[in-house]
Amino acid sequence: MRITDKILSAQIDFLNKKTNNALSPASKINDKLIWNIGNYHLSFYDSFVSLHQISNDSGGVSEICPSCTRKELYKFIQGMLLGLDRKGKLNL
């Protein structure tokens, strides 16, 4: 199966919903940019992709999964969801 950016984005949205995180990295409230701490999002570089998580109110990120192929990241996210489910953190 070919993993596309659309498939990865859907997986990230699912991960954010199941972990009660905002779907976007930032929100605009009263013309002020507010970073959504905990949000998972994709970062692209050349043909590689990374998984980042907003870690502070200044927009800093933690690299959850370093640059890899789309297929590798897809499997990584599946592993995260499985691990969370087994810990009882998700209602799948």
C-alpha positions in Angstrom: 0.0 0.0 0.0 1.3 3.4 -0.9 1.2 5.9 2.0 0.3 9.4 0.9 0.3 12.7 2.8 -3.5 12.5 3.0 -3.3 9.1 4.7 -0.7 10.4 7.2 -2.8 13.5 7.9 -5.8 11.4 8.6 -3.8 9.3 11.0 -2.5 12.4 12.8 -6.0 13.8 13.1 -7.1 10.5 14.6 -4.2 10.5 17.0 -5.0 14.1 18.1 -8.7 13.3 18.6 -8.0 10.1 20.6 -5.5 11.9 22.9 -7.8 14.9 23.3 -5.4 17.3 21.6 -6.3 20.1 19.2 -6.3 19.3 15.5 -4.1 22.2 14.5 -0.8 23.3 15.9 -2.1 26.9 16.7 -5.3 28.8 17.0 -6.0 32.4 16.5 -8.0 34.0 19.3 -8.7 37.8 19.3 -5.9 38.3 16.7 -3.4 36.5 19.0 -1.7 33.3 18.0 -2.1 30.6 20.7 -0.1 27.4 20.4 -2.0 24.2 21.1 0.3 22.3 23.5 0.2 18.6 22.9 -0.8 18.8 19.2 0.8 16.2 16.9 1.6 17.4 13.4 3.7 16.5 10.4 6.9 18.2 9.3 8.2 17.8 5.8 11.8 18.0 4.5 12.7 16.9 1.0 11.1 13.5 0.6 11.1 12.7 4.3 8.5 13.4 7.0 8.7 13.7 10.8 6.2 13.7 13.6 6.4 16.7 15.9 4.4 17.6 19.0 3.9 21.2 20.3 5.7 21.3 23.7 5.3 24.9 25.0 3.3 28.1 24.6 6.0 29.6 22.4 5.5 27.0 19.6 8.5 24.8 20.5 8.3 21.2 19.3 9.5 17.8 20.4 10.5 15.5 17.7 8.5 12.3 18.4 9.7 10.5 15.3 12.7 11.8 13.3 12.8 12.1 9.5 11.7 8.9 7.9 9.7 7.6 4.9 6.0 7.9 4.9 5.5 4.2 5.3 7.8 4.1 8.3 5.9 7.0 9.9 2.6 5.3 9.2 3.8 2.1 11.0 5.2 4.3 13.9 1.8 6.0 14.4 0.0 2.6 14.3 2.4 1.5 17.0 1.6 4.6 19.1 -2.1 4.0 18.8 -1.7 0.3 19.7 0.4 1.1 22.7 -2.1 3.7 23.9 -5.0 1.3 23.4 -3.2 -1.4 25.4 -2.6 1.1 28.2 -6.3 1.9 28.2 -5.8 5.5 27.1 -7.9 5.1 23.9 -11.4 4.0 23.2 -11.0 2.4 19.8 
